[in-house]
Amino acid sequence: MAEKNKVTVRIAGNEYVITGTESPEYIQKVALFVDRKVLEITRRNHLLSTSMASILASINMADEMFRLKETLRNSENELAGLKKKYQELKEESQKIKMENLKLREKESQLTIELTKRETELKEVRNTLNTMQNANKKNY
């Protein structure tokens, strides 16, 4: 079980003892954030009680939290879509690579076939030339 830390913090001029498993530095950081939010509210309206300013600060922080959660949800959905698109593109890339490999093999076979045909054609031309030369000598 994680060790619990007790930290004394000051919020809106009052001291509170906060207990948590987080580090004392983190607890102080959170308390300072809350203190600044309450101070921000009281500066705007100095007639508010600490209690009212704390409620308004809580409402503002809750609003911010809900908006950030919505942003996070949207980002997670976008990330999921991008991961899906990435996977599709990766699969398509693999298919294209395989197709490319097959086409290279086919090209190699056709090059060999072309070389054979060119050799055969050269032999036929040589034979034809030899026969034409022989016919010319006979006339």
Contact map, one row per residue, 1 for C-alpha under 8 A:
1110000000000000000000000000000000000000000000000000000000000000000000000000000000000000000000000000000000000000000000000000000000000000000
1111000000000000000010000000000000000000000000000000000000000000000000000000000000000000000000000000000000000000000000000000000000000000000
1111100000000000000010000000000000000000000000000000000000000000000000000000000000000000000000000000000000000000000000000000000000000000000
0111110000000000001111000000000000000000000000000000000000000000000000000000000000000000000000000000000000000000000000000000000000000000000
0011111000000000011111110000000000000000000000000000000000000000000000000000000000000000000000000000000000000000000000000000000000000000000
0001111100000000111100010000000000000000000000000000000000000000000000000000000000000000000000000000000000000000000000000000000000000000000
0000111110000000111000010011000000000000000000000000000000000000000000000000000000000000000000000000000000000000000000000000000000000000000
0000011111000011110000000000000000000000000000000000000000000000000000000000000000000000000000000000000000000000000000000000000000000000000
0000001111100011110000000001001000000000000000000000000000000000000000000000000000000000000000000000000000000000000000000000000000000000000
0000000111111111000000000000001100100000000000000000000000000000000000000000000000000000000000000000000000000000000000000000000000000000000
0000000011111111000000000000001101100100000000000000000000000000000000000000000000000000000000000000000000000000000000000000000000000000000
0000000001111100000000000000000000100110000000000100000000000000000000000000000000000000000000000000000000000000000000000000000000000000000
0000000001111110000000000000000000000000000000000000000000000000000000000000000000000000000000000000000000000000000000000000000000000000000
0000000001111111000000000000000000000000000000000000000000000000000000000000000000000000000000000000000000000000000000000000000000000000000
0000000111101111100000000000000000000000000000000000000000000000000000000000000000000000000000000000000000000000000000000000000000000000000
0000000111100111110000000000000000000000000000000000000000000000000000000000000000000000000000000000000000000000000000000000000000000000000
0000011110000011111000000000000000000000000000000000000000000000000000000000000000000000000000000000000000000000000000000000000000000000000
0000111110000001111100000010000000000000000000000000000000000000000000000000000000000000000000000000000000000000000000000000000000000000000
0001111000000000111110000000000000000000000000000000000000000000000000000000000000000000000000000000000000000000000000000000000000000000000
0001110000000000011111100010000000000000000000000000000000000000000000000000000000000000000000000000000000000000000000000000000000000000000
0111100000000000001111100000000000000000000000000000000000000000000000000000000000000000000000000000000000000000000000000000000000000000000
0001100000000000000111110110000000000000000000000000000000000000000000000000000000000000000000000000000000000000000000000000000000000000000
0000100000000000000111111110000000000000000000000000000000000000000000000000000000000000000000000000000000000000000000000000000000000000000
0000111000000000000001111111000000000000000000000000000000000000000000000000000000000000000000000000000000000000000000000000000000000000000
0000000000000000000000111111100000000000000000000000000000000000000000000000000000000000000000000000000000000000000000000000000000000000000
0000000000000000000001111111110000000000000000000000000000000000000000000000000000000000000000000000000000000000000000000000000000000000000
0000001000000000010101111111111000000000000000000000000000000000000000000000000000000000000000000000000000000000000000000000000000000000000
0000001010000000000000011111111100000000000000000000000000000000000000000000000000000000000000000000000000000000000000000000000000000000000
0000000000000000000000001111111110000000000000000000000000000000000000000000000000000000000000000000000000000000000000000000000000000000000
0000000000000000000000000111111111000000000000000000000000000000000000000000000000000000000000000000000000000000000000000000000000000000000
0000000011100000000000000011111111100000000000000000000000000000000000000000000000000000000000000000000000000000000000000000000000000000000
0000000001100000000000000001111111110000000000000000000000000000000000000000000000000000000000000000000000000000000000000000000000000000000
0000000000000000000000000000111111111000000000000000000000000000000000000000000000000000000000000000000000000000000000000000000000000000000
0000000000100000000000000000011111111100000000000000000010000000000000000000000000000000000000000000000000000000000000000000000000000000000
0000000001110000000000000000001111111110000000000000000000000000000000000000000000000000000000000000000000000000000000000000000000000000000
0000000000000000000000000000000111111111000000000000000000000000000000000000000000000000000000000000000000000000000000000000000000000000000
0000000000000000000000000000000011111111100000000000000010000000000000000000000000000000000000000000000000000000000000000000000000000000000
0000000000110000000000000000000001111111110000000100110110000000000000000000000000000000000000000000000000000000000000000000000000000000000
0000000000010000000000000000000000111111111000000000100000000000000000000000000000000000000000000000000000000000000000000000000000000000000
0000000000000000000000000000000000011111111100000000000000000000000000000000000000000000000000000000000000000000000000000000000000000000000
0000000000000000000000000000000000001111111110000000100110000000000000000000000000000000000000000000000000000000000000000000000000000000000
0000000000000000000000000000000000000111111111110100100000000000000000000000000000000000000000000000000000000000000000000000000000000000000
0000000000000000000000000000000000000011111111000000000000000000000000000000000000000000000000000000000000000000000000000000000000000000000
0000000000000000000000000000000000000001111111000000000000000000000000000000000000000000000000000000000000000000000000000000000000000000000
0000000000000000000000000000000000000000111111110000000000000000000000000000000000000000000000000000000000000000000000000000000000000000000
0000000000000000000000000000000000000000011111110000000000000000000000000000000000000000000000000000000000000000000000000000000000000000000
0000000000000000000000000000000000000000010011111000000000000000000000000000000000000000000000000000000000000000000000000000000000000000000
0000000000000000000000000000000000000000010011111111100000000000000000000000000000000000000000000000000000000000000000000000000000000000000
0000000000000000000000000000000000000000000000111111100000000000000000000000000000000000000000000000000000000000000000000000000000000000000
0000000000010000000000000000000000000100010000011111110000000000000000000000000000000000000000000000000000000000000000000000000000000000000
0000000000000000000000000000000000000000000000011111111000000000000000000000000000000000000000000000000000000000000000000000000000000000000
0000000000000000000000000000000000000000000000011111111100000000000000000000000000000000000000000000000000000000000000000000000000000000000
0000000000000000000000000000000000000110110000011111111110000000000000000000000000000000000000000000000000000000000000000000000000000000000
0000000000000000000000000000000000000100000000000111111111000000000000000000000000000000000000000000000000000000000000000000000000000000000
0000000000000000000000000000000000000000000000000011111111100000000000000000000000000000000000000000000000000000000000000000000000000000000
0000000000000000000000000000000000000100100000000001111111110000000000000000000000000000000000000000000000000000000000000000000000000000000
0000000000000000000000000000000001001100100000000000111111111000000000000000000000000000000000000000000000000000000000000000000000000000000
0000000000000000000000000000000000000000000000000000011111111100000000000000000000000000000000000000000000000000000000000000000000000000000
0000000000000000000000000000000000000000000000000000001111111110000000000000000000000000000000000000000000000000000000000000000000000000000
0000000000000000000000000000000000000000000000000000000111111111000000000000000000000000000000000000000000000000000000000000000000000000000
0000000000000000000000000000000000000000000000000000000011111111100000000000000000000000000000000000000000000000000000000000000000000000000
0000000000000000000000000000000000000000000000000000000001111111110000000000000000000000000000000000000000000000000000000000000000000000000
0000000000000000000000000000000000000000000000000000000000111111111000000000000000000000000000000000000000000000000000000000000000000000000
0000000000000000000000000000000000000000000000000000000000011111111100000000000000000000000000000000000000000000000000000000000000000000000
0000000000000000000000000000000000000000000000000000000000001111111110000000000000000000000000000000000000000000000000000000000000000000000
0000000000000000000000000000000000000000000000000000000000000111111111000000000000000000000000000000000000000000000000000000000000000000000
0000000000000000000000000000000000000000000000000000000000000011111111100000000000000000000000000000000000000000000000000000000000000000000
0000000000000000000000000000000000000000000000000000000000000001111111110000000000000000000000000000000000000000000000000000000000000000000
0000000000000000000000000000000000000000000000000000000000000000111111111000000000000000000000000000000000000000000000000000000000000000000
0000000000000000000000000000000000000000000000000000000000000000011111111100000000000000000000000000000000000000000000000000000000000000000
0000000000000000000000000000000000000000000000000000000000000000001111111110000000000000000000000000000000000000000000000000000000000000000
0000000000000000000000000000000000000000000000000000000000000000000111111111000000000000000000000000000000000000000000000000000000000000000
0000000000000000000000000000000000000000000000000000000000000000000011111111100000000000000000000000000000000000000000000000000000000000000
0000000000000000000000000000000000000000000000000000000000000000000001111111110000000000000000000000000000000000000000000000000000000000000
0000000000000000000000000000000000000000000000000000000000000000000000111111111000000000000000000000000000000000000000000000000000000000000
0000000000000000000000000000000000000000000000000000000000000000000000011111111100000000000000000000000000000000000000000000000000000000000
0000000000000000000000000000000000000000000000000000000000000000000000001111111110000000000000000000000000000000000000000000000000000000000
0000000000000000000000000000000000000000000000000000000000000000000000000111111111000000000000000000000000000000000000000000000000000000000
0000000000000000000000000000000000000000000000000000000000000000000000000011111111100000000000000000000000000000000000000000000000000000000
0000000000000000000000000000000000000000000000000000000000000000000000000001111111110000000000000000000000000000000000000000000000000000000
0000000000000000000000000000000000000000000000000000000000000000000000000000111111111000000000000000000000000000000000000000000000000000000
0000000000000000000000000000000000000000000000000000000000000000000000000000011111111100000000000000000000000000000000000000000000000000000
0000000000000000000000000000000000000000000000000000000000000000000000000000001111111110000000000000000000000000000000000000000000000000000
0000000000000000000000000000000000000000000000000000000000000000000000000000000111111111000000000000000000000000000000000000000000000000000
0000000000000000000000000000000000000000000000000000000000000000000000000000000011111111100000000000000000000000000000000000000000000000000
0000000000000000000000000000000000000000000000000000000000000000000000000000000001111111110000000000000000000000000000000000000000000000000
0000000000000000000000000000000000000000000000000000000000000000000000000000000000111111111000000000000000000000000000000000000000000000000
0000000000000000000000000000000000000000000000000000000000000000000000000000000000011111111100000000000000000000000000000000000000000000000
0000000000000000000000000000000000000000000000000000000000000000000000000000000000001111111110000000000000000000000000000000000000000000000
0000000000000000000000000000000000000000000000000000000000000000000000000000000000000111111111000000000000000000000000000000000000000000000
0000000000000000000000000000000000000000000000000000000000000000000000000000000000000011111111100000000000000000000000000000000000000000000
0000000000000000000000000000000000000000000000000000000000000000000000000000000000000001111111110000000000000000000000000000000000000000000
0000000000000000000000000000000000000000000000000000000000000000000000000000000000000000111111111000000000000000000000000000000000000000000
0000000000000000000000000000000000000000000000000000000000000000000000000000000000000000011111111100000000000000000000000000000000000000000
0000000000000000000000000000000000000000000000000000000000000000000000000000000000000000001111111110000000000000000000000000000000000000000
0000000000000000000000000000000000000000000000000000000000000000000000000000000000000000000111111111000000000000000000000000000000000000000
0000000000000000000000000000000000000000000000000000000000000000000000000000000000000000000011111111100000000000000000000000000000000000000
0000000000000000000000000000000000000000000000000000000000000000000000000000000000000000000001111111110000000000000000000000000000000000000
0000000000000000000000000000000000000000000000000000000000000000000000000000000000000000000000111111111000000000000000000000000000000000000
0000000000000000000000000000000000000000000000000000000000000000000000000000000000000000000000011111111100000000000000000000000000000000000
0000000000000000000000000000000000000000000000000000000000000000000000000000000000000000000000001111111110000000000000000000000000000000000
0000000000000000000000000000000000000000000000000000000000000000000000000000000000000000000000000111111111000000000000000000000000000000000
0000000000000000000000000000000000000000000000000000000000000000000000000000000000000000000000000011111111100000000000000000000000000000000
0000000000000000000000000000000000000000000000000000000000000000000000000000000000000000000000000001111111110000000000000000000000000000000
0000000000000000000000000000000000000000000000000000000000000000000000000000000000000000000000000000111111111000000000000000000000000000000
0000000000000000000000000000000000000000000000000000000000000000000000000000000000000000000000000000011111111100000000000000000000000000000
0000000000000000000000000000000000000000000000000000000000000000000000000000000000000000000000000000001111111110000000000000000000000000000
0000000000000000000000000000000000000000000000000000000000000000000000000000000000000000000000000000000111111111000000000000000000000000000
0000000000000000000000000000000000000000000000000000000000000000000000000000000000000000000000000000000011111111100000000000000000000000000
0000000000000000000000000000000000000000000000000000000000000000000000000000000000000000000000000000000001111111110000000000000000000000000
0000000000000000000000000000000000000000000000000000000000000000000000000000000000000000000000000000000000111111111000000000000000000000000
0000000000000000000000000000000000000000000000000000000000000000000000000000000000000000000000000000000000011111111100000000000000000000000
0000000000000000000000000000000000000000000000000000000000000000000000000000000000000000000000000000000000001111111110000000000000000000000
0000000000000000000000000000000000000000000000000000000000000000000000000000000000000000000000000000000000000111111111000000000000000000000
0000000000000000000000000000000000000000000000000000000000000000000000000000000000000000000000000000000000000011111111100000000000000000000
0000000000000000000000000000000000000000000000000000000000000000000000000000000000000000000000000000000000000001111111110000000000000000000
0000000000000000000000000000000000000000000000000000000000000000000000000000000000000000000000000000000000000000111111111000000000000000000
0000000000000000000000000000000000000000000000000000000000000000000000000000000000000000000000000000000000000000011111111100000000000000000
0000000000000000000000000000000000000000000000000000000000000000000000000000000000000000000000000000000000000000001111111110000000000000000
0000000000000000000000000000000000000000000000000000000000000000000000000000000000000000000000000000000000000000000111111111000000000000000
0000000000000000000000000000000000000000000000000000000000000000000000000000000000000000000000000000000000000000000011111111100000000000000
0000000000000000000000000000000000000000000000000000000000000000000000000000000000000000000000000000000000000000000001111111110000000000000
0000000000000000000000000000000000000000000000000000000000000000000000000000000000000000000000000000000000000000000000111111111000000000000
0000000000000000000000000000000000000000000000000000000000000000000000000000000000000000000000000000000000000000000000011111111100000000000
0000000000000000000000000000000000000000000000000000000000000000000000000000000000000000000000000000000000000000000000001111111110000000000
0000000000000000000000000000000000000000000000000000000000000000000000000000000000000000000000000000000000000000000000000111111111000000000
0000000000000000000000000000000000000000000000000000000000000000000000000000000000000000000000000000000000000000000000000011111111100000000
0000000000000000000000000000000000000000000000000000000000000000000000000000000000000000000000000000000000000000000000000001111111110000000
0000000000000000000000000000000000000000000000000000000000000000000000000000000000000000000000000000000000000000000000000000111111111000000
0000000000000000000000000000000000000000000000000000000000000000000000000000000000000000000000000000000000000000000000000000011111111100000
0000000000000000000000000000000000000000000000000000000000000000000000000000000000000000000000000000000000000000000000000000001111111110000
0000000000000000000000000000000000000000000000000000000000000000000000000000000000000000000000000000000000000000000000000000000111111111000
0000000000000000000000000000000000000000000000000000000000000000000000000000000000000000000000000000000000000000000000000000000011111111100
0000000000000000000000000000000000000000000000000000000000000000000000000000000000000000000000000000000000000000000000000000000001111111110
0000000000000000000000000000000000000000000000000000000000000000000000000000000000000000000000000000000000000000000000000000000000111111111
0000000000000000000000000000000000000000000000000000000000000000000000000000000000000000000000000000000000000000000000000000000000011111111
0000000000000000000000000000000000000000000000000000000000000000000000000000000000000000000000000000000000000000000000000000000000001111111
0000000000000000000000000000000000000000000000000000000000000000000000000000000000000000000000000000000000000000000000000000000000000111111
0000000000000000000000000000000000000000000000000000000000000000000000000000000000000000000000000000000000000000000000000000000000000011111
